[in-house]
Amino acid sequence: MELQTCADEIVAEPDIALLKAMCRAIEEHLRGARDLLSEEIGSYPTPIPRCDAQFNHLYEQRSRIVLDLDRVAALAAGNPSREEYAALIRSFIAPQRRG
């Protein structure tokens, strides 16, 4: 089954409680990934040259995860509709298209 079709079927469930639980699971996953990256960044051998591609990649990954956590928190801070929950979930489980 194509990943996009699977994503559409998952968020087609009418129960908003399930969608909220899925958003919490996404948030927990993001927090765990952020924490692992923070540990790796914190234990990175010093001094770190500006041109260290691996360190820069870790730092960029953590920055993207923090932005994703902000998106999840912004949604949770409001009174999101079922469609808003579904759109957020789709953005995390749908394949990324690079142009």
C-alpha positions in Angstrom: 0.0 0.0 0.0 1.3 3.4 -0.9 2.4 5.5 2.1 0.1 8.5 1.2 -2.9 6.2 1.0 -2.0 4.7 4.4 -1.7 8.2 5.9 -5.1 9.1 4.5 -6.7 6.0 5.9 -5.2 6.6 9.4 -6.6 10.1 9.7 -9.9 9.2 8.2 -10.9 7.8 11.6 -13.6 10.0 13.0 -12.6 9.7 16.6 -10.8 13.0 17.6 -9.4 11.3 20.8 -7.4 8.9 18.5 -6.1 11.9 16.5 -5.1 13.6 19.8 -3.3 10.5 20.9 -1.5 10.3 17.6 -0.3 13.9 18.0 0.9 13.1 21.5 2.8 10.1 20.1 4.4 12.3 17.5 5.4 14.8 20.1 6.9 12.1 22.3 8.9 10.8 19.4 10.1 14.3 18.5 11.1 15.0 22.1 13.1 11.7 22.3 14.9 12.5 19.0 15.7 16.0 20.2 17.0 14.7 23.5 19.3 12.1 21.7 20.6 14.8 19.4 21.2 17.1 22.3 23.2 14.4 24.0 25.2 13.7 20.9 25.9 17.5 20.4 26.8 17.9 24.0 29.3 15.1 23.9 30.8 16.1 20.6 34.6 16.5 20.9 35.9 20.0 21.2 37.1 22.3 19.7 34.5 22.1 17.0 35.5 23.9 13.7 32.9 25.8 11.9 33.4 23.6 8.9 32.6 20.3 10.8 29.9 18.9 8.5 28.8 16.2 10.9 28.3 18.6 13.8 26.5 21.1 11.6 24.2 18.3 10.4 23.4 17.3 13.9 22.7 20.9 14.9 20.4 21.4 11.8 18.5 18.2 12.6 17.9 19.3 16.1 16.8 22.7 14.9 14.2 21.2 12.5 12.9 19.0 15.3 12.5 22.0 17.6 10.5 23.7 14.9 8.3 20.6 14.5 7.8 20.5 18.3 6.7 24.2 18.1 4.2 23.2 15.4 2.7 20.5 17.6 2.6 22.8 20.6 0.9 25.6 18.7 -1.8 23.2 17.6 -2.3 21.9 21.1 -2.5 25.4 22.5 -5.6 26.2 20.5 -8.8 24.4 20.1 -7.9 22.4 17.0 -10.5 20.8 14.7 -10.4 17.2 13.6 -9.1 18.5 10.2 -6.3 20.4 11.8 -5.2 17.3 13.8 -5.4 15.3 10.6 -3.3 17.8 8.6 -0.6 17.8 11.2 -0.5 14.0 11.3 -0.3 13.8 7.6 2.6 16.3 7.5 4.6 13.8 9.6 3.6 10.5 8.0 3.3 11.5 4.4 6.4 11.1 2.2 8.5 14.2 1.8 8.5 15.5 -1.7 11.7 17.2 -2.7 11.5 19.5 -5.7 
